[in-house]
Amino acid sequence: MKIIVTGGAGFIGLNFIKSLVNLKHKIVCIDYINNASNYNEIKKLHKLKKINFKKIDINDYLKIKKIIINFKPDIIVNFAAESHVDNSIKTPKLFFNSNVLGTLHLLEAIRFCINNSYIINNKFKLIHVSTDEVYGSLKFKEKKSNEFSQYKPNSPYSASKASSDHIVRSYFKTYQIPSIITHCTNNYGPWQNGEKFIPTIINSYLQNIKIPIYGNGKNIRDWIYVDDHNSAIRKIMKRGKIGDVYNISGKNQINNIKLVSMICSILNKKTSSNRNISNLMQFVDDRKGHDLRYDISSKKIERELDFFPKYTLNNGLNITIDWYIQNFKKNEFKKK
């Protein structure tokens, strides 16, 4: 297939591209490159002619349209997004510009290309990658969110992603743009930027500095190893139903204190250390509007597309920690 991957230099996008490069697909990676991008890895793949890389902002309608006209993709997978909640609280305009307007400009380029027969409607699909955070916070024992749950975003990040979801749906309903929306839980794995929570835990331990934990540390997230997420995306590419929404869960609910303890226990073994884990934690002022818990049901994708995550949290963390230890020695992926 001919595939365009927007945001392909980001953590999930890069891992997704790496999962495709040996499958004989033709791939164009579009990314405007920022501090969270894995630019060197994308350049390597470009030089090896595994992919064609275009350094372009998703908001650049004319350039995006030109790429679609020339490449005539079968699929566009839209990973392009600002994704760090803390940063969205500091600079919300940046997130709405990228996540909302960027999605709008991408859809407008697709609409133009379909209307002018540069891509064929019934042979093309857009997969818009979103987040479980659009459903908002759950109480500890509240029922899981599903594909029909009400949107209740609580941060500028989740609000911007919810907005982009609604735009995608409106273009499907109004203009018949073939699209699918996915919502995934928290990803982790190799190549994730140092500002994210799991890399922060690992790198803080390796630097022998305190691990910051918001509030009382009892906030709960579900974690999915990035390869499992991308496996789900590939199944959706092949068999996903146009106009549908699919939730993707790792089935690894854990609160932040327990996650820190789990990672530090693994690191103690791998580094032959015996550090007191409780002494490594530092509780800091809670994040503004900090959601208590996310949990989504992935029964639909299990039933319809036979997707089940392969990695347990323990297995995924071991692989991830090994990768960060190796790359920490190279002075890479520390928090910037």
Wavefront OBJ file of the C-alpha trace (Angstrom):
o trace
v 0.000 0.000 0.000
v 0.923 3.651 -0.328
v 0.757 5.185 3.130
v 1.197 8.738 4.391
v 2.067 8.980 8.096
v 1.633 12.436 9.600
v 3.561 13.041 12.803
v 5.813 10.166 11.785
v 8.870 11.476 13.638
v 7.042 11.381 16.968
v 7.262 8.502 19.422
v 4.267 6.457 18.241
v 4.595 7.500 14.604
v 8.253 6.444 14.413
v 7.519 3.050 15.965
v 4.608 2.652 13.544
v 6.805 3.417 10.535
v 9.475 1.005 11.794
v 6.796 -1.710 11.936
v 5.976 -1.081 8.242
v 9.312 -0.508 6.521
v 10.042 -4.190 5.802
v 6.534 -4.937 4.512
v 7.088 -3.433 1.041
v 4.727 -0.518 1.596
v 5.570 2.856 0.074
v 5.681 5.357 2.918
v 5.758 9.142 3.090
v 6.458 10.579 6.541
v 5.281 14.116 7.185
v 6.480 15.940 10.306
v 7.383 19.530 11.092
v 9.969 18.412 13.713
v 10.132 19.750 17.259
v 12.015 18.887 20.450
v 9.985 15.704 20.910
v 10.742 14.429 17.390
v 13.103 11.567 16.586
v 14.580 13.415 13.648
v 17.829 11.439 13.392
v 16.000 8.114 13.136
v 13.658 9.427 10.456
v 16.644 10.822 8.509
v 18.317 7.397 8.644
v 15.229 5.708 7.217
v 15.028 8.396 4.524
v 18.695 7.982 3.536
v 18.245 4.210 3.341
v 15.282 4.877 1.019
v 12.951 3.010 3.350
v 10.679 6.047 3.448
v 10.304 9.457 1.868
v 10.474 12.179 4.530
v 8.878 15.597 4.127
v 9.560 18.276 6.733
v 6.195 20.028 6.593
v 3.724 21.458 9.098
v 0.337 19.735 8.872
v -1.176 23.243 8.788
v 0.514 23.926 5.435
v -2.547 23.131 3.321
v -0.912 23.757 -0.068
v 2.098 21.530 0.580
v -0.004 18.758 2.121
v -2.362 18.895 -0.864
v 0.573 18.694 -3.284
v 1.969 15.598 -1.552
v -1.406 13.858 -1.675
v -1.835 14.732 -5.373
v 1.609 13.416 -6.283
v 1.652 10.341 -4.027
v -1.993 9.270 -4.293
v -2.072 7.404 -0.957
v -4.286 4.460 -0.131
v -4.202 5.397 3.555
v -3.286 8.392 5.672
v -2.581 7.678 9.344
v -2.771 10.916 11.303
v -0.515 10.812 14.366
v 0.324 14.513 14.083
v -0.447 16.173 17.407
v 0.970 17.995 20.369
v 0.440 15.489 23.164
v 1.913 16.503 26.532
v -0.835 17.564 28.958
v 1.479 19.744 31.079
v 2.582 21.672 27.998
v -1.045 22.130 26.929
v -1.741 23.811 30.256
v 1.174 26.203 29.695
v 0.595 26.916 25.979
v -2.966 25.916 24.990
v -2.945 27.936 21.748
v -0.125 25.773 20.374
v -2.196 22.654 20.965
v -5.345 24.007 19.341
v -3.345 25.267 16.386
v -1.706 21.887 15.796
v -4.395 19.446 16.877
v -7.523 21.262 15.713
v -6.484 23.471 12.804
v -3.921 20.918 11.647
v -6.612 18.249 11.413
v -8.920 20.696 9.616
v -6.274 21.571 7.012
v -5.459 17.890 6.459
v -9.141 17.118 5.888
v -9.529 20.052 3.519
v -6.576 18.780 1.468
v -8.128 15.302 1.364
v -11.518 16.749 0.384
v -9.978 18.687 -2.492
v -8.109 15.613 -3.746
v -11.202 13.390 -3.620
v -13.390 16.005 -5.321
v -10.840 16.313 -8.119
v -10.228 12.552 -8.427
v -6.590 12.667 -7.314
v -7.507 9.957 -4.816
v -10.421 7.562 -5.176
v -13.005 7.762 -2.392
v -13.846 4.052 -2.200
v -10.177 3.001 -2.184
v -8.909 5.500 0.395
v -9.202 5.877 4.156
v -7.993 8.272 6.845
v -7.179 6.836 10.259
v -7.281 9.585 12.862
v -5.376 8.599 16.008
v -6.866 10.091 19.168
v -6.793 9.482 22.919
v -8.850 7.976 25.738
v -8.592 11.347 27.490
v -11.463 12.737 25.392
v -13.870 10.744 27.607
v -12.719 12.579 30.710
v -12.057 11.357 34.224
v -13.640 8.323 35.867
v -14.139 7.590 39.551
v -12.266 4.605 41.007
v -15.093 2.101 40.501
v -16.892 3.791 37.629
v -17.723 1.770 34.515
v -15.232 1.852 31.644
v -15.739 4.292 28.782
v -16.763 2.790 25.454
v -17.136 4.063 21.898
v -20.544 5.577 22.748
v -19.468 7.364 25.929
v -19.947 11.099 26.193
v -16.936 13.308 25.555
v -15.876 15.182 28.708
v -12.361 16.560 28.094
v -10.777 18.305 31.065
v -7.441 19.624 29.769
v -6.543 21.819 26.780
v -4.855 18.748 25.271
v -7.880 16.465 25.571
v -10.194 19.284 24.454
v -8.093 19.822 21.338
v -8.174 16.088 20.540
v -11.920 15.918 21.162
v -12.364 18.864 18.795
v -10.313 17.148 16.100
v -12.401 13.967 16.502
v -15.585 15.952 15.935
v -14.124 17.583 12.829
v -13.184 14.184 11.392
v -16.677 12.851 12.086
v -18.297 15.916 10.515
v -16.251 15.520 7.328
v -17.256 11.863 7.143
v -20.943 12.710 7.544
v -21.017 15.862 5.418
v -18.435 15.199 2.704
v -18.180 11.382 2.864
v -14.469 11.506 3.652
v -13.646 7.837 4.434
v -12.310 7.958 7.989
v -11.896 5.972 11.183
v -11.192 7.367 14.667
v -9.159 5.499 17.274
v -8.805 6.156 21.009
v -5.840 4.621 22.774
v -4.643 4.520 26.365
v -1.209 5.725 27.548
v 1.611 4.472 25.321
v 5.136 3.623 26.436
v 8.194 2.075 24.830
v 11.455 2.947 23.028
v 11.986 6.378 21.517
v 9.544 8.179 23.833
v 10.587 11.711 24.728
v 12.158 12.247 28.140
v 9.419 14.618 29.325
v 6.829 11.801 29.486
v 6.119 9.974 32.755
v 7.771 6.567 32.232
v 10.972 8.010 30.683
v 11.040 10.548 33.548
v 10.926 7.717 36.093
v 13.689 5.757 34.356
v 15.961 8.728 33.694
v 15.494 10.153 37.213
v 16.535 6.812 38.661
v 19.583 6.601 36.384
v 20.586 10.174 37.292
v 19.987 9.457 40.988
v 17.544 12.322 41.389
v 14.066 12.388 42.898
v 11.164 11.086 40.816
v 8.392 13.723 40.789
v 4.863 12.416 41.429
v 1.829 14.659 41.179
v -0.479 15.013 44.196
v -0.922 11.820 46.204
v 0.156 9.534 43.353
v -3.127 7.613 43.280
v -4.185 8.706 39.791
v -4.772 5.662 37.595
v -3.897 5.140 33.953
v -4.001 2.198 31.579
v -0.688 1.551 29.827
v -0.135 -0.069 26.426
v 3.204 -1.014 24.899
v 3.617 0.964 21.677
v 3.959 -2.142 19.477
v 0.548 -3.336 20.664
v -0.995 0.009 19.770
v 0.546 -0.086 16.316
v -0.588 -3.679 15.829
v -4.124 -2.462 16.440
v -3.676 0.349 13.915
v -2.480 -2.122 11.286
v -5.575 -4.279 11.855
v -7.760 -1.198 11.503
v -5.962 -0.312 8.273
v -6.894 -3.687 6.808
v -10.327 -4.407 8.249
v -11.608 -1.343 10.086
v -15.067 -0.140 9.143
v -15.280 3.312 7.603
v -17.051 5.795 9.882
v -16.440 3.727 13.013
v -14.591 4.415 16.267
v -12.288 1.874 17.934
v -10.985 2.002 21.503
v -7.571 0.398 22.099
v -6.672 -0.661 25.638
v -3.548 -2.286 27.069
v -5.522 -3.697 30.011
v -2.827 -2.538 32.434
v -4.556 -0.302 35.005
v -2.116 0.922 37.644
v -1.758 4.006 39.823
v 1.301 6.230 39.606
v 2.878 5.155 42.912
v 2.654 1.473 41.980
v 4.034 2.180 38.511
v 7.050 4.018 39.965
v 7.634 1.164 42.422
v 7.405 -1.420 39.638
v 9.873 0.401 37.398
v 12.333 1.074 40.216
v 12.221 -2.591 41.296
v 13.121 -3.637 37.749
v 15.898 -1.032 37.653
v 17.268 -2.221 40.995
v 17.684 -5.698 39.516
v 19.114 -4.534 36.204
v 21.651 -2.182 37.827
v 22.463 -4.481 40.777
v 21.317 -1.771 43.169
v 19.333 -1.917 46.367
v 17.849 1.553 46.572
v 14.976 2.292 48.908
v 12.195 2.941 46.436
v 10.107 5.084 48.783
v 13.079 7.432 49.210
v 13.286 7.932 45.444
v 9.814 9.499 45.200
v 9.048 13.178 45.623
v 5.420 14.260 45.777
v 4.894 17.627 44.084
v 1.962 20.002 43.631
v -0.785 18.336 41.656
v -1.364 19.108 37.993
v -4.174 21.584 37.306
v -7.388 19.718 36.534
v -5.631 16.370 37.011
v -7.949 13.548 35.903
v -8.286 10.769 38.464
v -8.641 7.732 36.214
v -8.939 6.678 32.581
v -10.216 3.277 31.536
v -11.686 2.262 28.191
v -13.311 -0.906 26.969
v -11.701 -2.494 23.907
v -14.345 -5.198 23.482
v -15.329 -3.853 20.068
v -11.875 -4.158 18.487
v -11.421 -7.547 20.157
v -14.713 -8.815 18.781
v -14.593 -7.294 15.304
v -10.882 -7.227 14.459
v -9.484 -9.906 16.773
v -7.050 -7.516 18.456
v -5.607 -8.413 21.851
v -2.463 -6.866 23.356
v 0.494 -9.253 23.454
v 2.679 -7.465 25.991
v 2.096 -7.585 29.730
v 3.115 -4.460 31.603
v 6.078 -6.316 33.099
v 7.325 -7.528 29.710
v 6.873 -4.165 28.034
v 8.595 -2.300 30.856
v 11.592 -4.649 30.794
v 12.088 -4.048 27.071
v 11.597 -0.305 27.518
v 13.973 -0.021 30.474
v 16.693 -1.971 28.649
v 16.386 0.433 25.740
v 16.601 3.533 27.948
v 19.586 2.187 29.881
v 21.422 1.616 26.604
v 20.540 5.031 25.212
v 21.090 6.822 28.521
v 24.753 5.897 28.198
v 24.756 7.818 24.932
v 23.366 10.833 26.812
v 20.149 10.641 24.810
v 16.499 10.901 25.895
v 17.145 12.669 29.159
v 14.501 15.229 29.983
v 15.197 18.387 28.023
l 1 2 3 4 5 6 7 8 9 10 11 12 13 14 15 16 17 18 19 20 21 22 23 24 25 26 27 28 29 30 31 32 33 34 35 36 37 38 39 40 41 42 43 44 45 46 47 48 49 50 51 52 53 54 55 56 57 58 59 60 61 62 63 64 65 66 67 68 69 70 71 72 73 74 75 76 77 78 79 80 81 82 83 84 85 86 87 88 89 90 91 92 93 94 95 96 97 98 99 100 101 102 103 104 105 106 107 108 109 110 111 112 113 114 115 116 117 118 119 120 121 122 123 124 125 126 127 128 129 130 131 132 133 134 135 136 137 138 139 140 141 142 143 144 145 146 147 148 149 150 151 152 153 154 155 156 157 158 159 160 161 162 163 164 165 166 167 168 169 170 171 172 173 174 175 176 177 178 179 180 181 182 183 184 185 186 187 188 189 190 191 192 193 194 195 196 197 198 199 200 201 202 203 204 205 206 207 208 209 210 211 212 213 214 215 216 217 218 219 220 221 222 223 224 225 226 227 228 229 230 231 232 233 234 235 236 237 238 239 240 241 242 243 244 245 246 247 248 249 250 251 252 253 254 255 256 257 258 259 260 261 262 263 264 265 266 267 268 269 270 271 272 273 274 275 276 277 278 279 280 281 282 283 284 285 286 287 288 289 290 291 292 293 294 295 296 297 298 299 300 301 302 303 304 305 306 307 308 309 310 311 312 313 314 315 316 317 318 319 320 321 322 323 324 325 326 327 328 329 330 331 332 333 334 335 336
